[in-house]
Structure formats: structure tokens, C-alpha cells
Amino acid sequence: MVALIGFLAILSALVGFISLIVSFIFKKEKKRSLIIIGASLVTLFLMAAITPSEPENITVDENDFTTYADENENDSWEEEIIFNENEEETEDTETFIHQVASDIDFLTDSEIDLSEDNHAWDVVEKLEEEILEGNPDLDFNPVDSREIEKNIEDHQGEKYEIGGDVVDIYQDQSLIGDTTYIHIVDENYNDSIFLLYKHVNDVLSNDNITLKGIPIDNYHFENRGGGTTFATFYIGVGVN
């Protein structure tokens, strides 16, 4: 369409020039010829302005393109695998921590400090495998329960072992798996509650045992006699 209009404009310009020459020879009116020439030139200028220029020819080396594509494809694949592995690991860890927190919250009627400021969560996260397997051979430090009772914040996240007589023990299930709740009273008449993620089958009420775990927080609850019991809650790792 643009080419056709351009052709007609050139043709009109030629007719105008011829008409102008004839007008000069025979001394006739020149205004019409000048209008035709002017209109044709304006049309040609506009056609030239709106006609797109031809794109430059770009030579692409097929080998270079293939090499670049292959390298980037490999990088993307490796990054995707690493991201997925890290994502799955993070999700698994968060699920474990959240479920432990949920179990504690249920058992203690929301009396326990479950905030991120509690240093115990870092240790619980690191010992996830040992907690789930129940390893009684880990090297934990003996502790005087009176020190924990006095200031729990200095002991949150430490790895301790405490011995005492079993007051209560029962087994249950959580979304993580088997659980055992053990309540002991030690030689200082202090109460400790342990939540272990395994079934402890060889322990009964009144047995004297040693438990290993991570202190989470102090809390209190109503006991069967109608009074209030103050205790330290632990995530248990092992029992002897």
C-alpha cells in the first residue's frame, strides 16, 4: 500500500513538472502545477518517514548459542536441585519443631515459654535425630535441680541428666510418633517432667531412674491431691 501511494506521488510530481514547463512556454496559469508538485513532494516525504527501515542482518554462531544454552541449563538444574534439597530439609526441621511445641503446649496447658527467644529450640533442632531415636548413651551433665528451679533462663538449651523416683508414666502418640510422659521427683523433692519421643517399656511407677534431656521451661499444674506442683519440663533424649 505504501509503495503504491509512493508511485502515484512520483507520477503526480512528474505530471506537475511537465504542466509547469508547458505553462512557462505558453504563458499560462502556473498555480495548479505548483500545487500538484508540492502535494506530491509532501506525500513522498511522509511515505519515506513512515516506511520502516530494514533490520540489520545479524550472524549467529550456532555453536556459541548451543554452548551458552547448555551451560545455563546445567546451572539451572544444579541450582534447582540444591534449592529443593534445602527447602525439604527446612520444611522437615520446622515441622519437627512445631510439632514438639504443639505437644508441649497441649501437655502443659500453654504454661510453657514457646517463643523463639527460648535457647532450648536450637539444641532441640540439633538433636532431632537423637531425640527421635532415644539415645541414653549421650554425654549429658548431672545438675542440681534447685539451680534450674531458681533460674531456668540460665539453663534453657543445656544438656542435663537428673535421677529420681517415677511418680507418673504413660505412653501416647503424637504426629511425630510414639511418646512417653515421665514425671519424677529427685532427692531434693523437686519435680521434673520429661517428654520422650519413644515408648519406654521397661520403666514403671516408683522406679528409680536417670533421665537425660533438655530443659525447656519451669511451669506449674494442679496435682491429684488438689494442690499445685511446680516442675521443670524437659524434652527427653534417653533413660537409664
C-alpha positions in Angstrom: 0.0 0.0 0.0 2.8 2.4 0.9 4.6 1.5 -2.4 1.5 2.2 -4.4 1.0 5.6 -2.8 4.6 6.5 -3.4 4.4 5.5 -7.0 1.3 7.7 -7.5 3.0 10.6 -5.8 6.1 10.4 -8.1 3.8 10.1 -11.1 1.9 13.2 -9.9 5.1 15.1 -9.4 6.2 14.3 -13.0 2.9 15.5 -14.3 3.2 18.6 -12.3 6.6 19.4 -13.6 5.5 18.8 -17.2 2.5 21.0 -16.7 4.7 23.7 -15.2 7.0 23.6 -18.2 4.1 23.9 -20.6 2.7 26.8 -18.6 6.0 28.7 -18.9 6.1 28.1 -22.7 2.6 29.2 -23.4 2.5 31.7 -20.5 -0.5 30.1 -18.8 -1.6 30.0 -15.1 1.2 28.1 -13.1 -0.6 27.9 -9.7 -2.3 24.5 -10.4 1.0 22.9 -11.5 2.8 24.2 -8.4 0.1 22.8 -6.1 0.4 19.3 -7.8 4.2 19.4 -7.4 4.0 20.5 -3.7 1.4 17.9 -2.7 3.4 15.1 -4.5 6.6 16.1 -2.7 4.9 16.3 0.7 3.3 12.8 0.1 6.8 11.4 -0.8 8.3 12.8 2.3 5.6 11.4 4.5 5.9 7.9 2.9 9.7 8.0 3.5 9.2 8.9 7.1 6.7 6.1 8.0 8.4 3.3 6.0 10.3 1.1 8.4 14.0 0.5 7.8 15.2 -3.0 7.0 16.6 -4.8 10.0 20.4 -5.4 10.1 21.5 -8.9 9.2 22.9 -10.5 12.3 25.0 -13.6 12.0 24.6 -16.0 14.9 27.2 -18.7 15.6 25.1 -21.8 16.3 27.9 -23.4 18.3 28.2 -20.4 20.6 24.4 -20.4 21.2 24.4 -24.1 21.9 27.3 -23.9 24.4 25.7 -21.0 26.2 22.3 -22.7 26.4 23.9 -26.0 27.7 25.9 -24.2 30.4 22.9 -22.3 31.6 20.7 -25.3 31.5 23.2 -27.2 33.7 23.5 -24.3 36.2 19.7 -24.0 36.5 19.4 -27.8 37.1 22.0 -27.7 39.8 20.5 -24.7 41.5 17.1 -26.2 41.3 18.3 -29.5 43.0 20.1 -27.6 45.8 17.1 -25.3 46.4 14.7 -28.3 46.6 17.0 -30.2 49.0 17.4 -27.2 51.2 13.7 -26.5 51.1 12.8 -30.0 52.0 15.3 -30.1 54.9 14.0 -26.7 56.2 10.4 -27.9 56.0 11.2 -31.1 57.8 13.0 -29.3 60.6 10.2 -26.7 61.0 7.6 -29.5 61.1 9.5 -31.3 63.9 10.0 -28.1 66.0 6.4 -27.0 65.5 5.0 -30.4 66.4 7.2 -30.6 69.6 6.0 -27.2 70.6 2.4 -28.3 69.9 2.9 -31.4 72.1 4.4 -29.3 74.9 1.6 -26.7 74.7 -1.0 -29.5 74.9 0.6 -31.2 77.9 1.3 -28.1 79.9 -2.0 -26.2 79.1 0.0 -23.3 77.5 2.1 -22.7 80.6 5.5 -23.1 78.8 7.6 -20.4 77.1 7.5 -21.4 73.4 8.9 -18.2 72.0 11.9 -18.1 69.6 13.9 -16.4 72.3 14.0 -19.7 74.2 17.5 -21.1 73.6 16.3 -24.6 74.0 14.9 -24.8 70.5 18.4 -24.5 68.9 19.6 -27.6 70.8 16.3 -29.5 70.2 16.8 -28.9 66.5 20.4 -30.1 66.5 19.5 -33.2 68.5 16.4 -34.1 66.4 17.8 -37.5 65.4 18.9 -38.4 68.9 15.5 -37.3 70.3 13.6 -39.4 67.9 15.8 -42.5 68.3 16.2 -42.1 72.1 19.9 -42.4 72.8 20.7 -43.0 76.5 24.5 -43.1 75.8 24.9 -39.4 75.1 27.2 -37.5 77.4 24.9 -35.2 79.5 25.9 -33.3 82.6 24.5 -34.0 86.1 22.7 -30.9 87.5 21.2 -29.8 90.8 17.5 -29.3 90.1 17.5 -26.5 92.6 19.7 -24.4 90.3 17.2 -24.9 87.4 14.3 -24.1 89.7 16.0 -20.9 90.8 16.7 -19.5 87.3 15.6 -21.5 84.3 16.8 -19.0 81.7 20.4 -19.8 82.5 19.8 -23.5 81.8 17.5 -23.5 78.8 19.1 -25.4 76.0 21.7 -27.2 78.2 22.0 -31.0 78.2 21.4 -32.4 81.6 20.7 -35.7 83.4 18.6 -36.0 86.5 17.8 -39.0 88.6 14.6 -39.6 90.7 11.7 -41.8 91.5 8.9 -42.2 89.0 5.7 -40.5 90.1 3.8 -40.9 86.8 4.4 -42.5 83.5 2.2 -43.0 80.5 2.6 -43.7 76.8 0.8 -41.9 73.9 1.1 -40.9 70.3 1.7 -37.6 68.5 2.0 -36.7 64.9 5.8 -37.3 65.2 5.3 -40.8 66.6 5.4 -42.7 69.9 5.7 -40.6 73.1 6.3 -41.3 76.8 5.5 -38.8 79.5 7.5 -39.4 82.7 7.2 -37.4 86.0 10.0 -37.9 88.5 10.8 -36.4 92.0 14.5 -36.2 92.8 16.4 -36.2 96.1 15.7 -32.5 96.6 11.9 -33.2 96.2 11.9 -31.2 93.0 9.6 -32.3 90.2 10.8 -32.8 86.6 8.6 -33.7 83.6 10.2 -35.5 80.6 8.6 -35.9 77.2 10.4 -38.6 75.2 9.7 -39.5 71.6 9.7 -43.2 72.0 7.9 -45.8 74.1 9.7 -46.6 77.3 8.6 -50.1 78.2 10.9 -51.1 81.0 10.1 -48.3 83.4 7.2 -48.4 86.0 5.9 -46.1 88.7 8.1 -45.9 91.8 11.2 -47.0 89.8 14.4 -45.0 90.4 15.7 -43.9 87.0 18.1 -41.4 85.4 16.7 -39.3 82.6 18.6 -37.2 80.0 17.1 -34.2 78.4 17.0 -30.5 77.5 15.2 -28.1 80.0 12.6 -26.0 78.2 10.9 -24.0 81.0 9.5 -24.1 84.5 5.8 -24.3 84.9 3.1 -25.4 87.4 0.0 -27.6 87.3 -2.7 -28.9 89.6 -1.8 -32.3 91.1 -4.2 -35.1 92.0 -4.3 -34.1 95.7 -5.8 -30.7 94.7 -2.6 -28.7 95.3 -0.1 -27.1 92.9 3.0 -28.8 91.6 6.0 -26.7 90.3 8.1 -28.6 87.8 10.7 -28.2 85.1 9.7 -29.5 81.6 12.3 -31.4 79.6 12.5 -32.8 76.1 13.9 -36.2 76.9 16.7 -37.9 74.9 17.3 -41.1 76.9 16.5 -43.0 80.1 18.7 -45.4 82.2 
